[in-house]
Amino acid sequence: MRVTKGIQWSLDAARMAVFVLSALLIVFISYDTFTGRDFLRNTLYMRFQFWMCIFFIFDFFYELVFAPDRRRYLKTRWLFLLLSIPYLNIITQLQIPVTATEIYWVRFIPLGRATMALAIVVGYLSKNRVSSLLASYIMILVAFVYFGSIIFFNAEHGPNPDIHTYWNALWWACMDVTTIGCDIQPVTVIGKVVSSVLAVMGVLVFPLFTVYVTSLVTRFAQSPRSGSGAQQADQ
């Protein structure tokens, strides 16, 4: 299907709306975590995340309609749709029996969709494919570190005597993702799971920096300017 300038503008506007909603969701969850507020009783949050999920679903199908290759779009973006379903509202409305730990994890599902949206928007702002890929992965890594620190703080604050404030959890997350480690060790099951996920993310993402730097050096060495500079140096 041919995409006109008007349709392209609407697609870009929808992506920016997803970006803004994703950022607001992060603010909501951060505020509730730091203040110890019960998010299930926060009617404003519950309504916000419900309509945000509905908009995410609308955005998925809207982009699908105008996608150049719909089959490829579904193949590469099907996870976006699954992460956009308002599971938290469904559980509360149907009164599905779940534990407090399970419903806490369900709350973070829309953040997965939000992280992908942030990574895509950041990638669009990059100049070339390599920079776009690196920027997207950096965005995902930063999001994992921040969300991991929030989850770690919520799980370890109390049981772990080394976690006094959120900044202890953030320091631990930064050291864990770099695989350097620190003197803070997780004592809960959730904390150990987060530790493993962050370590894997660090191992997967940090080598991309090496690839990016190598690409920059190669392009600089092959550029006409560097060649002329080398010739002048020889003369």
MORA-V427443 format. One record per residue. RES is the residue in three letters. PHI is phi in whole degrees, -180 to 180 (NA if undefined). D_LAST is the distance of its C-alpha to the last C-alpha in whole Angstrom. Layout:
res,phi,d_last
RES,PHI,D_LAST
RES,PHI,D_LAST
//
This chain:
res,phi,d_last
MET,NA,57
ARG,-74,55
VAL,-102,54
THR,-81,54
LYS,-64,52
GLY,-65,56
ILE,-67,56
GLN,-62,52
TRP,-63,53
SER,-67,56
LEU,-66,54
ASP,-65,52
ALA,-65,55
ALA,-65,56
ARG,-63,53
MET,-67,53
ALA,-65,57
VAL,-62,56
PHE,-60,54
VAL,-66,56
LEU,-62,59
SER,-63,57
ALA,-64,56
LEU,-65,59
LEU,-63,61
ILE,-62,58
VAL,-64,60
PHE,-58,63
ILE,-66,63
SER,-64,61
TYR,-63,64
ASP,-64,67
THR,-68,65
PHE,-72,65
THR,-94,68
GLY,71,70
ARG,-82,71
ASP,-78,73
PHE,-69,71
LEU,-68,74
ARG,-94,76
ASN,-87,73
THR,-63,75
LEU,-64,72
TYR,-65,69
MET,-63,71
ARG,-67,71
PHE,-63,68
GLN,-70,66
PHE,-67,69
TRP,-70,68
MET,-65,64
CYS,-63,65
ILE,-61,66
PHE,-66,64
PHE,-61,61
ILE,-65,63
PHE,-59,63
ASP,-63,60
PHE,-61,59
PHE,-73,62
TYR,-65,60
GLU,-69,57
LEU,-63,58
VAL,-60,60
PHE,-102,57
ALA,-69,55
PRO,-60,53
ASP,-129,54
ARG,-66,57
ARG,-64,57
ARG,-67,54
TYR,-61,54
LEU,-64,58
LYS,-68,56
THR,-96,53
ARG,-120,55
TRP,-61,59
LEU,-66,58
PHE,-58,58
LEU,-67,61
LEU,-63,63
LEU,-77,61
SER,-91,63
ILE,-70,66
PRO,-77,68
TYR,-60,70
LEU,-62,71
ASN,-68,73
ILE,-63,74
ILE,-64,75
THR,-71,77
GLN,-70,79
LEU,-86,80
GLN,54,81
ILE,-72,79
PRO,-72,80
VAL,-138,76
THR,-78,76
ALA,-64,74
THR,-67,71
GLU,-64,71
ILE,-71,71
TYR,-67,68
TRP,-70,66
VAL,-61,67
ARG,-61,66
PHE,-87,62
ILE,-60,62
PRO,-60,61
LEU,-67,59
GLY,-62,57
ARG,-65,57
ALA,-64,56
THR,-62,53
MET,-62,52
ALA,-64,52
LEU,-63,50
ALA,-64,47
ILE,-66,47
VAL,-64,47
VAL,-62,44
GLY,-64,43
TYR,-63,43
LEU,-79,41
SER,-81,38
LYS,-82,35
ASN,-136,35
ARG,-66,37
VAL,-65,35
SER,-64,35
SER,-63,39
LEU,-65,40
LEU,-64,39
ALA,-63,40
SER,-65,43
TYR,-68,44
ILE,-64,43
MET,-62,46
ILE,-65,48
LEU,-64,47
VAL,-61,48
ALA,-64,51
PHE,-63,52
VAL,-64,51
TYR,-69,53
PHE,-65,56
GLY,-63,56
SER,-68,57
ILE,-66,60
ILE,-63,61
PHE,-63,61
PHE,-64,62
ASN,-64,65
ALA,-83,66
GLU,-96,65
HIS,-66,66
GLY,118,70
PRO,-64,70
ASN,-101,67
PRO,-68,67
ASP,-84,63
ILE,-101,63
HIS,-99,64
THR,-134,62
TYR,-64,60
TRP,-65,57
ASN,-63,58
ALA,-68,58
LEU,-67,54
TRP,-61,53
TRP,-61,54
ALA,-63,53
CYS,-65,49
MET,-71,49
ASP,-71,51
VAL,-70,49
THR,-85,46
THR,62,48
ILE,-76,48
GLY,84,51
CYS,-150,53
ASP,-78,57
ILE,-92,59
GLN,-119,60
PRO,-68,62
VAL,-118,66
THR,-102,67
VAL,-64,66
ILE,-61,64
GLY,-62,62
LYS,-70,61
VAL,-65,61
VAL,-61,58
SER,-60,56
SER,-67,56
VAL,-65,55
LEU,-65,52
ALA,-64,51
VAL,-64,50
MET,-61,49
GLY,-64,46
VAL,-65,45
LEU,-79,45
VAL,-91,43
PHE,-61,41
PRO,-61,39
LEU,-64,38
PHE,-62,35
THR,-63,33
VAL,-63,33
TYR,-66,32
VAL,-64,29
THR,-62,28
SER,-64,28
LEU,-64,26
VAL,-64,23
THR,-64,23
ARG,-65,23
PHE,-67,21
ALA,-67,18
GLN,-92,19
SER,-73,19
PRO,-60,17
ARG,-63,16
SER,-66,14
GLY,-67,13
SER,-67,11
GLY,-65,10
ALA,-68,9
GLN,-65,6
GLN,-64,5
ALA,-67,5
ASP,-68,4
GLN,-71,0
//
